[in-house]
Amino acid sequence: MSKVKIVLWVLIAALIAVVFYQNEDFCLNTAQSMRIHLYVFPEYTSPRLPVAVFLLVFFLFGLFVAWLFGLATRLRLRRGIRQLEQGRAAQEKEIASLREEIAGLKGGPPPYGSSEAEESSFTAPLKPA
């Protein structure tokens, strides 16, 4: 995680802490109950809980829903990466077989096979003149 993200999350957490601290009486001492009536099921009334508990529950529910919406995208991307890796492996095998075929037609060793790589002017050690 980059340092900018960490700083951003710390600032957000500090802002939330300040809001809760300044409204401590409302968040912790005010008890509320919620009522749900869907006209199909019987009415449900929750026990009286501090407002902070309801805020936390709805925040966690939001995180869960956001995770679910991102899950399909992550699975699709993971499948795409797997297909690309398989394609890359198949292309590498084809390149190796084509190099061997070229070497066989030229009658020499494979050009980029398991033998030592060719030295260039950048990789060759300095030779005294």
Z-matrix of the N, CA and C atoms (Angstrom, degrees):
N
C 1 1.450
C 2 1.528 1 107.70
N 3 1.302 2 115.68 1 135.37
C 4 1.464 3 117.81 2 -177.35
C 5 1.524 4 110.63 3 -74.14
N 6 1.300 5 115.02 4 160.72
C 7 1.464 6 120.49 5 -178.00
C 8 1.518 7 111.51 6 -65.75
N 9 1.323 8 116.59 7 -31.46
C 10 1.469 9 120.35 8 179.29
C 11 1.525 10 110.13 9 -64.52
N 12 1.332 11 117.17 10 -42.36
C 13 1.463 12 120.52 11 178.61
C 14 1.526 13 110.96 12 -63.71
N 15 1.314 14 116.24 13 -41.18
C 16 1.462 15 120.25 14 -179.93
C 17 1.526 16 109.96 15 -62.90
N 18 1.317 17 116.48 16 -45.21
C 19 1.464 18 120.30 17 178.85
C 20 1.520 19 110.38 18 -62.57
N 21 1.329 20 117.12 19 -41.77
C 22 1.464 21 121.05 20 179.46
C 23 1.524 22 111.21 21 -61.95
N 24 1.328 23 117.16 22 -44.49
C 25 1.464 24 120.19 23 -179.97
C 26 1.531 25 111.67 24 -67.30
N 27 1.326 26 117.15 25 -35.98
C 28 1.466 27 120.05 26 177.00
C 29 1.524 28 110.04 27 -64.98
N 30 1.331 29 117.10 28 -41.34
C 31 1.473 30 120.38 29 177.97
C 32 1.528 31 111.72 30 -64.02
N 33 1.318 32 116.65 31 -41.11
C 34 1.469 33 119.84 32 178.20
C 35 1.524 34 110.84 33 -64.53
N 36 1.335 35 116.86 34 -43.88
C 37 1.463 36 120.45 35 178.57
C 38 1.526 37 110.93 36 -63.17
N 39 1.335 38 116.90 37 -39.68
C 40 1.464 39 120.15 38 178.55
C 41 1.531 40 110.64 39 -65.05
N 42 1.323 41 117.48 40 -39.93
C 43 1.461 42 121.17 41 178.58
C 44 1.528 43 110.80 42 -63.46
N 45 1.308 44 117.08 43 -43.29
C 46 1.464 45 120.72 44 178.47
C 47 1.529 46 110.21 45 -64.30
N 48 1.339 47 116.59 46 -41.59
C 49 1.464 48 119.88 47 178.89
C 50 1.526 49 111.24 48 -62.89
N 51 1.326 50 117.69 49 -40.32
C 52 1.459 51 120.92 50 178.62
C 53 1.522 52 110.81 51 -64.32
N 54 1.338 53 117.22 52 -42.75
C 55 1.474 54 120.63 53 178.95
C 56 1.527 55 110.06 54 -62.29
N 57 1.328 56 117.45 55 -44.76
C 58 1.468 57 119.72 56 179.00
C 59 1.529 58 111.20 57 -65.29
N 60 1.329 59 117.06 58 -40.73
C 61 1.462 60 119.87 59 -178.86
C 62 1.527 61 111.46 60 -65.33
N 63 1.325 62 116.62 61 -42.33
C 64 1.459 63 120.03 62 -178.41
C 65 1.526 64 111.93 63 -72.91
N 66 1.326 65 117.57 64 -22.07
C 67 1.458 66 121.71 65 179.80
C 68 1.530 67 110.69 66 -117.18
N 69 1.311 68 116.02 67 36.02
C 70 1.462 69 121.65 68 -176.01
C 71 1.528 70 111.70 69 -59.44
N 72 1.299 71 117.35 70 -40.24
C 73 1.462 72 120.93 71 -178.99
C 74 1.521 73 110.61 72 -61.26
N 75 1.325 74 116.77 73 -44.46
C 76 1.459 75 120.20 74 -179.46
C 77 1.524 76 111.18 75 -70.67
N 78 1.323 77 117.08 76 -43.80
C 79 1.467 78 120.69 77 -174.15
C 80 1.528 79 112.82 78 -71.62
N 81 1.318 80 117.99 79 -39.70
C 82 1.456 81 119.90 80 -172.78
C 83 1.523 82 114.20 81 -104.83
N 84 1.317 83 117.94 82 -28.27
C 85 1.460 84 119.88 83 -175.34
C 86 1.521 85 113.30 84 -100.35
N 87 1.309 86 118.68 85 -12.85
C 88 1.455 87 121.13 86 178.57
C 89 1.517 88 108.47 87 -94.24
N 90 1.325 89 115.52 88 116.97
C 91 1.462 90 120.34 89 -179.66
C 92 1.527 91 108.73 90 -100.46
N 93 1.310 92 115.24 91 136.61
C 94 1.457 93 122.14 92 179.33
C 95 1.520 94 108.76 93 -131.99
N 96 1.313 95 115.02 94 157.81
C 97 1.456 96 119.60 95 171.21
C 98 1.517 97 107.74 96 -125.08
N 99 1.303 98 115.75 97 151.29
C 100 1.466 99 120.63 98 -179.16
C 101 1.519 100 108.96 99 -109.54
N 102 1.332 101 114.66 100 145.66
C 103 1.453 102 120.53 101 179.88
C 104 1.515 103 108.02 102 -122.13
N 105 1.327 104 116.64 103 132.16
C 106 1.462 105 122.53 104 177.66
C 107 1.524 106 107.79 105 -123.87
N 108 1.340 107 116.00 106 123.16
C 109 1.459 108 121.14 107 178.57
C 110 1.521 109 107.47 108 -135.57
N 111 1.338 110 117.48 109 106.78
C 112 1.461 111 122.58 110 -175.53
C 113 1.523 112 112.67 111 -98.46
N 114 1.311 113 119.70 112 4.47
C 115 1.464 114 126.37 113 179.21
C 116 1.517 115 113.69 114 66.56
N 117 1.318 116 118.84 115 -6.30
C 118 1.457 117 122.29 116 175.62
C 119 1.520 118 109.26 117 -106.26
N 120 1.312 119 115.61 118 -39.06
C 121 1.454 120 122.50 119 178.73
C 122 1.523 121 108.59 120 -105.59
N 123 1.324 122 116.39 121 162.05
C 124 1.470 123 117.34 122 176.52
C 125 1.526 124 111.32 123 -66.98
N 126 1.306 125 115.77 124 156.32
C 127 1.456 126 121.60 125 -178.17
C 128 1.521 127 110.30 126 -65.68
N 129 1.341 128 115.29 127 139.44
C 130 1.463 129 121.39 128 178.24
C 131 1.515 130 108.49 129 -119.26
N 132 1.323 131 116.90 130 131.75
C 133 1.453 132 122.46 131 175.74
C 134 1.522 133 108.08 132 -120.34
N 135 1.325 134 115.65 133 125.90
C 136 1.456 135 120.04 134 -178.70
C 137 1.524 136 109.64 135 -77.65
N 138 1.312 137 117.10 136 160.29
C 139 1.470 138 119.01 137 174.42
C 140 1.523 139 110.14 138 -67.16
N 141 1.325 140 116.79 139 158.92
C 142 1.462 141 120.86 140 179.53
C 143 1.531 142 108.57 141 -72.58
N 144 1.334 143 114.73 142 121.04
C 145 1.460 144 121.74 143 -178.72
C 146 1.525 145 109.15 144 -131.04
N 147 1.330 146 117.30 145 157.04
C 148 1.474 147 119.43 146 175.75
C 149 1.533 148 110.66 147 -61.54
N 150 1.314 149 116.26 148 151.84
C 151 1.458 150 121.83 149 -179.00
C 152 1.527 151 110.73 150 -60.54
N 153 1.318 152 117.84 151 -33.93
C 154 1.462 153 121.42 152 -179.87
C 155 1.532 154 111.33 153 -60.19
N 156 1.320 155 117.68 154 -34.47
C 157 1.468 156 121.07 155 178.92
C 158 1.525 157 109.47 156 -65.96
N 159 1.328 158 117.00 157 -43.70
C 160 1.460 159 119.96 158 178.65
C 161 1.530 160 110.96 159 -64.54
N 162 1.328 161 116.90 160 -40.76
C 163 1.463 162 119.83 161 177.94
C 164 1.524 163 110.82 162 -61.37
N 165 1.322 164 116.76 163 -43.63
C 166 1.456 165 120.81 164 179.64
C 167 1.533 166 111.43 165 -64.72
N 168 1.326 167 117.33 166 -42.85
C 169 1.466 168 121.15 167 -179.99
C 170 1.519 169 110.47 168 -62.40
N 171 1.335 170 117.76 169 -45.88
C 172 1.457 171 120.16 170 -178.98
C 173 1.520 172 111.76 171 -69.73
N 174 1.324 173 118.09 172 -33.16
C 175 1.462 174 121.15 173 175.21
C 176 1.521 175 110.43 174 -63.93
N 177 1.331 176 117.43 175 -46.77
C 178 1.465 177 120.78 176 179.63
C 179 1.525 178 111.39 177 -65.39
N 180 1.324 179 116.70 178 -36.69
C 181 1.467 180 120.04 179 176.27
C 182 1.529 181 110.13 180 -63.49
N 183 1.320 182 117.68 181 -40.83
C 184 1.463 183 121.41 182 176.84
C 185 1.515 184 112.20 183 -62.77
N 186 1.332 185 117.02 184 -41.77
C 187 1.467 186 120.21 185 176.24
C 188 1.525 187 111.45 186 -61.12
N 189 1.325 188 116.39 187 -41.03
C 190 1.462 189 120.88 188 179.90
C 191 1.527 190 110.94 189 -64.76
N 192 1.316 191 117.23 190 -43.80
C 193 1.468 192 120.70 191 179.50
C 194 1.526 193 110.28 192 -64.70
N 195 1.337 194 117.97 193 -42.08
C 196 1.462 195 121.13 194 177.86
C 197 1.529 196 110.37 195 -62.75
N 198 1.319 197 117.59 196 -39.74
C 199 1.468 198 121.38 197 177.23
C 200 1.524 199 110.50 198 -62.60
N 201 1.350 200 117.19 199 -42.07
C 202 1.465 201 120.45 200 178.95
C 203 1.526 202 111.83 201 -63.66
N 204 1.335 203 117.46 202 -41.34
C 205 1.451 204 119.82 203 179.13
C 206 1.526 205 111.16 204 -65.99
N 207 1.296 206 118.62 205 -33.96
C 208 1.455 207 121.98 206 178.68
C 209 1.516 208 113.38 207 -79.46
N 210 1.327 209 117.64 208 -17.32
C 211 1.456 210 121.68 209 -176.50
C 212 1.519 211 111.57 210 -63.00
N 213 1.324 212 118.02 211 -44.29
C 214 1.463 213 120.69 212 -179.35
C 215 1.525 214 110.68 213 -61.60
N 216 1.318 215 116.76 214 -41.50
C 217 1.464 216 120.36 215 179.40
C 218 1.526 217 110.55 216 -65.42
N 219 1.323 218 117.12 217 -43.50
C 220 1.465 219 119.81 218 -179.82
C 221 1.520 220 111.02 219 -63.15
N 222 1.326 221 117.66 220 -40.57
C 223 1.465 222 120.21 221 179.21
C 224 1.522 223 110.99 222 -66.26
N 225 1.334 224 117.29 223 -40.63
C 226 1.457 225 120.95 224 178.91
C 227 1.532 226 110.12 225 -64.41
N 228 1.317 227 117.75 226 -42.89
C 229 1.462 228 120.73 227 178.90
C 230 1.522 229 111.24 228 -65.84
N 231 1.322 230 117.43 229 -39.50
C 232 1.466 231 120.81 230 178.72
C 233 1.531 232 110.52 231 -62.60
N 234 1.356 233 116.53 232 -40.75
C 235 1.458 234 120.33 233 178.37
C 236 1.527 235 110.07 234 -66.03
N 237 1.334 236 117.11 235 -39.81
C 238 1.464 237 120.45 236 178.09
C 239 1.515 238 112.09 237 -63.88
N 240 1.322 239 117.18 238 -41.06
C 241 1.465 240 121.29 239 178.03
C 242 1.525 241 109.93 240 -63.37
N 243 1.320 242 116.70 241 -41.93
C 244 1.463 243 120.37 242 179.58
C 245 1.530 244 110.31 243 -61.99
N 246 1.337 245 117.14 244 -42.82
C 247 1.466 246 120.30 245 179.27
C 248 1.524 247 111.04 246 -65.42
N 249 1.327 248 117.33 247 -40.89
C 250 1.461 249 120.17 248 178.30
C 251 1.527 250 111.67 249 -64.69
N 252 1.333 251 117.49 250 -39.07
C 253 1.468 252 120.86 251 177.19
C 254 1.521 253 111.04 252 -63.78
N 255 1.332 254 116.95 253 -40.39
C 256 1.466 255 120.25 254 178.11
C 257 1.522 256 110.51 255 -65.41
N 258 1.333 257 116.44 256 -40.28
C 259 1.462 258 120.03 257 177.76
C 260 1.518 259 111.67 258 -64.51
N 261 1.336 260 116.41 259 -40.49
C 262 1.459 261 120.76 260 178.13
C 263 1.525 262 110.92 261 -63.31
N 264 1.326 263 116.55 262 -42.64
C 265 1.473 264 120.07 263 179.50
C 266 1.529 265 110.41 264 -63.81
N 267 1.331 266 116.86 265 -40.79
C 268 1.464 267 120.12 266 179.11
C 269 1.530 268 110.37 267 -65.24
N 270 1.329 269 117.22 268 -39.74
C 271 1.462 270 120.26 269 178.82
C 272 1.522 271 111.19 270 -66.92
N 273 1.327 272 117.88 271 -38.25
C 274 1.463 273 120.14 272 177.48
C 275 1.525 274 111.28 273 -64.03
N 276 1.333 275 116.83 274 -39.51
C 277 1.467 276 119.88 275 177.25
C 278 1.533 277 110.12 276 -63.89
N 279 1.329 278 116.04 277 -42.30
C 280 1.465 279 119.90 278 179.88
C 281 1.531 280 110.58 279 -65.15
N 282 1.319 281 117.70 280 -41.53
C 283 1.471 282 121.34 281 178.06
C 284 1.528 283 110.21 282 -61.43
N 285 1.336 284 116.97 283 -43.53
C 286 1.470 285 120.19 284 179.66
C 287 1.527 286 110.61 285 -63.04
N 288 1.322 287 117.32 286 -42.23
C 289 1.471 288 119.07 287 -179.77
C 290 1.526 289 110.72 288 -67.75
N 291 1.332 290 118.00 289 -36.66
C 292 1.465 291 120.42 290 177.81
C 293 1.525 292 111.37 291 -67.33
N 294 1.343 293 117.30 292 -36.93
C 295 1.463 294 120.13 293 177.07
C 296 1.527 295 110.60 294 -64.85
N 297 1.329 296 116.08 295 -40.60
C 298 1.469 297 119.19 296 178.40
C 299 1.522 298 110.62 297 -65.76
N 300 1.317 299 115.79 298 -38.03
C 301 1.467 300 119.58 299 178.92
C 302 1.530 301 110.42 300 -65.26
N 303 1.338 302 117.12 301 -42.44
C 304 1.468 303 120.55 302 177.94
C 305 1.516 304 110.18 303 -62.42
N 306 1.322 305 116.95 304 -43.87
C 307 1.461 306 120.79 305 179.84
C 308 1.525 307 110.30 306 -63.11
N 309 1.318 308 116.90 307 -38.22
C 310 1.456 309 119.73 308 178.81
C 311 1.518 310 111.62 309 -66.69
N 312 1.327 311 116.73 310 -36.88
C 313 1.460 312 119.77 311 178.96
C 314 1.520 313 111.67 312 -71.42
N 315 1.314 314 117.68 313 -33.49
C 316 1.468 315 121.35 314 178.64
C 317 1.518 316 111.63 315 -80.84
N 318 1.296 317 117.86 316 -20.33
C 319 1.457 318 121.41 317 179.19
C 320 1.512 319 113.25 318 83.93
N 321 1.312 320 120.11 319 13.69
C 322 1.449 321 122.73 320 -178.99
C 323 1.524 322 111.04 321 -116.67
N 324 1.337 323 116.80 322 -175.95
C 325 1.465 324 119.77 323 178.42
C 326 1.538 325 109.93 324 -70.94
N 327 1.319 326 118.23 325 158.10
C 328 1.469 327 120.90 326 178.80
C 329 1.528 328 110.34 327 -58.55
N 330 1.351 329 117.90 328 135.81
C 331 1.460 330 120.03 329 -173.36
C 332 1.517 331 114.50 330 -65.16
N 333 1.287 332 120.98 331 -40.50
C 334 1.465 333 121.48 332 -178.92
C 335 1.519 334 109.89 333 -126.54
N 336 1.287 335 115.23 334 40.33
C 337 1.453 336 120.04 335 -176.92
C 338 1.507 337 112.24 336 -78.49
N 339 1.317 338 114.89 337 -151.06
C 340 1.455 339 120.31 338 -176.34
C 341 1.529 340 112.15 339 -79.11
N 342 1.350 341 116.61 340 -6.28
C 343 1.470 342 117.53 341 178.84
C 344 1.515 343 109.45 342 -74.62
N 345 1.326 344 115.01 343 177.95
C 346 1.459 345 119.55 344 -177.50
C 347 1.523 346 110.35 345 -62.87
N 348 1.322 347 115.50 346 145.25
C 349 1.459 348 120.71 347 178.56
C 350 1.518 349 109.07 348 -72.81
N 351 1.334 350 115.33 349 151.34
C 352 1.450 351 119.80 350 178.89
C 353 1.516 352 109.39 351 -67.18
N 354 1.340 353 114.56 352 145.48
C 355 1.452 354 118.71 353 178.40
C 356 1.510 355 108.94 354 -89.77
N 357 1.306 356 115.61 355 136.75
C 358 1.457 357 119.94 356 175.03
C 359 1.521 358 107.89 357 -108.21
N 360 1.318 359 116.30 358 -178.83
C 361 1.450 360 119.38 359 -179.81
C 362 1.524 361 111.13 360 -67.35
N 363 1.343 362 116.70 361 -18.86
C 364 1.460 363 119.87 362 179.26
C 365 1.528 364 112.28 363 -86.82
N 366 1.337 365 116.61 364 -32.29
C 367 1.458 366 119.32 365 -176.25
C 368 1.531 367 113.05 366 -96.96
N 369 1.321 368 116.96 367 -16.19
C 370 1.476 369 119.41 368 -178.08
C 371 1.527 370 109.27 369 -72.89
N 372 1.323 371 116.91 370 142.91
C 373 1.460 372 118.29 371 176.87
C 374 1.524 373 110.10 372 -68.39
N 375 1.323 374 115.37 373 157.00
C 376 1.453 375 119.99 374 179.64
C 377 1.523 376 109.21 375 -67.33
N 378 1.343 377 116.18 376 131.27
C 379 1.455 378 120.58 377 -179.85
C 380 1.519 379 108.22 378 -107.09
N 381 1.331 380 116.11 379 136.34
C 382 1.468 381 117.67 380 178.26
C 383 1.525 382 110.50 381 -68.47
N 384 1.315 383 116.05 382 142.78
C 385 1.472 384 120.75 383 -178.30
C 386 1.495 385 112.87 384 -81.18
